[in-house]
Amino acid sequence: MYEQMTSILAQIFSHAIHLISNKLVPLAEAGGAAQAAGNVPASTVYTTLIVLAALGIVFGIALAVVAARFVVKVDPRVEQVRETLPGANCGACGFAGCMGYAENVVGNPDVAVSMCAPGKSAVAEKIAVITGKKAEKVEPKIARVFCQGGTSLSQRKFIYTGVQDCTAAVLAAGGDKSCEYGCLGFGTCMRACPFGAITMSKDNLPLINQDKCTACGKCVAACPKQVIEIAQASKAGRGTAAASSVSRRACAASRCSTFSRCRSAMYRVR
Amino acid sequence: MWQHVLTIFIASALINNFVFTRYLGLCIFFGVTKRMETAVGMSFTFTAVMLVESALNWVIYNYVMIPYHLEFLKIVIFIGVIAAFVQAADTIMKKVVPALYYKLGIYLALIVTNCVILAVPLLNADENYTLFESMAMALGSGLGFSLALIIMASIREKLELADVPKSFQGLPISFVLTGLIALAFLGFSGMITL
C-alpha cells in the first residue's frame, strides 16, 4: 500500500516539476514526461495541488488570525537582556539557561542583576541599565590554587612514568608526590579550562590568569586532589606567600602531613 | 453501536497499547518518565491533543480527502493538520491560560512530530471508523499511553533507590523493565475480540 502511495506521490511531483518547467503548459501537451510518468490522470495532479494549496492557505490564515487575536506582549527588555548575556547557557545563575535568567531578571524584582558568573560586572551593569535595577558591586570570583609545593620543593615517592595526567597519576598510589595532598602538576586543570586561563609554571604548579578566569569551576571539578577552589578575586593572591613559606619548610620533608597548614596559611589571611 | 465504541476504547487502551504492544512513541516514553511530574504533564497534553486532532483529521479525511480521492496523501495532510492545530493551541493557551501554558507548553512542541499522534488518525482512516469510534480510539490510546507513562515513571522513581549494577544504570534497566511490562501487557490480548 505504501509503495503504491509513494509511486503516486513521485509521479505527482514529476508532473508538478514538469508543469513548472514548462511555464504551466497544460499537461496533455507536455508529451514525453507525461507518458513516462505513467498512469496518474492529470486531474489527480490538479486536485492534489489545489487541495494541498487550499488546506495550506486555510491553515495559514487560521494561524495568522489566532496569532493576531491571541497575541501576548513580550517585554522587549527580555530580548535585550538575552543578547547582553554571554549565551553560554552554563546555568551558573541558577536558572534554566540564559533565556530563563533574562525572563526572571526582567520579570521578577527580587532577582539580582549580578548573577551571571561568566558575564562578570560588565554584563551586570548592562543588565542594570536595561532593567532599571541597581547594580550592586559584583565581587568577581576567581579560581585559586592552594598548593605551593612545586617540583622544586617537594619530594618524589617513586618515579611515575604512566600517562601524564593527574587523574591517571592519582590511581598509582595517590600520585608520585611525597605530599599526599598536594598538586600533582600534570596539568589536568590546564586542559580542563575552557578559557585558557591556566598555565603550568616552571615549577609544575597551575597559574591562574585572573583576566581570563571566569570562575566556571571546571578546574575544581577536574582536579583529583581538590587543590583548586573558587574564591573572591580580591583574596585570590593573598596567602600564597604564607603557603609558599609553609611549603618551603614542609614539602621537602620525606612524608608531609602538613597540608592542613598550607591550607590554613591560605585561609588565615582572609 | 455504543458497545462497539466501548470495545474500541478498551482495545486501544490496553490490548493495543501504543507503547507496550505497538512499540510506538518510545522516545517520549523514555524521555519524560524520569520524573512523575513530567510524565503526568505529558499524559494530559497527549490525551487532549489526540482527542482533538483525531476529530479534526476525521472531518478532513471524510469530507475533503475521500471525495477528491486523495487518500494517498494521508500522512502529509495529517501531519499538516496536527502541526497547525498544535501551533494554534500553543498560541491560544499562552494568552488564555498562561499557567497551563507554562506547565504543558514544552510538551506541546515535542508532540507535533510524534509517531503516536500521527498513528491514531492513520489507523482511524485505515479502519474507516466513524467520528465517535475515532474519538474513542483517540481517548483510549491517550489514556493507554498515559497509563504506560505513569507506570514507568513510578517504577523509575523507585529505581533511583535500587541497587542496580553499574552497567545497567539509567537507560538499560529501563529497556529491560519496558520489556517486562510489555510481556505483562500481552496478557490482555484475546481479552476482547472485535
Chai-1 contact restraints between the chains, C-beta under 6 A:
chainA,res_idxA,chainB,res_idxB,connection_type,confidence,min_distance_angstrom,max_distance_angstrom,comment,restraint_id
A,M5,B,F72,contact,1.0,0.0,6.0,A-B,restraint_1
A,I8,B,F72,contact,1.0,0.0,6.0,A-B,restraint_2
A,T47,B,Y68,contact,1.0,0.0,6.0,A-B,restraint_3
A,V51,B,Y68,contact,1.0,0.0,6.0,A-B,restraint_4
A,V51,B,L70,contact,1.0,0.0,6.0,A-B,restraint_5
A,F59,B,A84,contact,1.0,0.0,6.0,A-B,restraint_6
A,L63,B,Q87,contact,1.0,0.0,6.0,A-B,restraint_7
A,L63,B,A88,contact,1.0,0.0,6.0,A-B,restraint_8
A,V66,B,A88,contact,1.0,0.0,6.0,A-B,restraint_9
A,V66,B,T91,contact,1.0,0.0,6.0,A-B,restraint_10
A,A67,B,T91,contact,1.0,0.0,6.0,A-B,restraint_11
A,F70,B,T91,contact,1.0,0.0,6.0,A-B,restraint_12
A,F70,B,I92,contact,1.0,0.0,6.0,A-B,restraint_13
A,F70,B,K95,contact,1.0,0.0,6.0,A-B,restraint_14
A,V72,B,K94,contact,1.0,0.0,6.0,A-B,restraint_15
A,V72,B,K95,contact,1.0,0.0,6.0,A-B,restraint_16
